[in-house]
Amino acid sequence: MAALDSPFGIQIIAKGDKVPWMSSAGNLRSPGAWAFAALIVGHIVMSLYRPFIKKDNALKRMI
C-alpha cells in the first residue's frame, strides 16, 4: 500500500474480498440521503414558519 492511500502511510483496514450484498445495499444510500435532506429542509422551513407566519413565540419558549 502506498503512503498516499491512507493517512500518514498507516494501513487502517486491510482490503478484503468484495461482499455482493454490501454493494447492493450501497444503492440505498442515494434515496436515504435525499430523504435526510428533505427532513432537514422541512425542519428549516417549519422553524421559520412558526415565528414569522404563525407568530406564536415557540422559539423563545424552547430557548
C-alpha positions in Angstrom: 0.0 0.0 0.0 1.4 3.4 -0.9 1.8 6.2 1.6 -0.8 8.3 -0.2 -3.5 5.7 0.1 -4.0 6.1 3.8 -3.4 8.7 6.5 0.2 9.1 7.5 1.1 6.0 5.4 -0.5 3.7 8.1 -2.9 1.0 6.8 -6.0 1.1 9.0 -8.2 -1.5 7.4 -6.9 -4.3 5.1 -8.6 -4.7 1.8 -10.7 -7.9 1.7 -12.9 -9.8 -0.6 -15.9 -7.9 -2.1 -19.2 -8.8 -0.5 -22.1 -8.8 -3.0 -24.9 -7.9 -0.6 -22.9 -5.0 0.7 -22.6 -3.5 -2.8 -26.3 -3.8 -3.4 -27.1 -2.2 0.0 -24.9 0.7 -1.1 -27.6 1.6 -3.7 -29.9 2.7 -0.9 -27.5 5.5 0.0 -28.8 7.9 -2.5 -32.6 7.7 -1.7 -31.6 7.8 2.0 -29.5 10.9 1.5 -32.4 12.6 -0.4 -34.9 11.7 2.4 -32.5 13.0 5.1 -32.0 16.3 3.0 -35.8 16.6 2.7 -36.2 16.2 6.5 -33.6 18.9 7.1 -35.2 21.3 4.6 -38.6 20.6 6.2 -37.2 21.3 9.6 -35.7 24.6 8.5 -38.9 25.7 6.7 -41.1 24.9 9.8 -38.7 26.6 12.1 -39.0 29.8 10.0 -42.8 29.4 9.6 -43.6 29.4 13.3 -42.0 32.8 14.3 -42.7 34.7 11.0 -46.1 33.3 9.9 -47.8 31.9 12.9 -46.1 34.3 15.4 -46.6 32.0 18.4 -43.2 32.6 20.1 -42.4 28.9 20.2 -38.7 29.5 19.6 -38.5 31.8 22.7 -40.1 29.1 24.8 -37.6 26.5 23.6 -34.6 28.6 24.3 
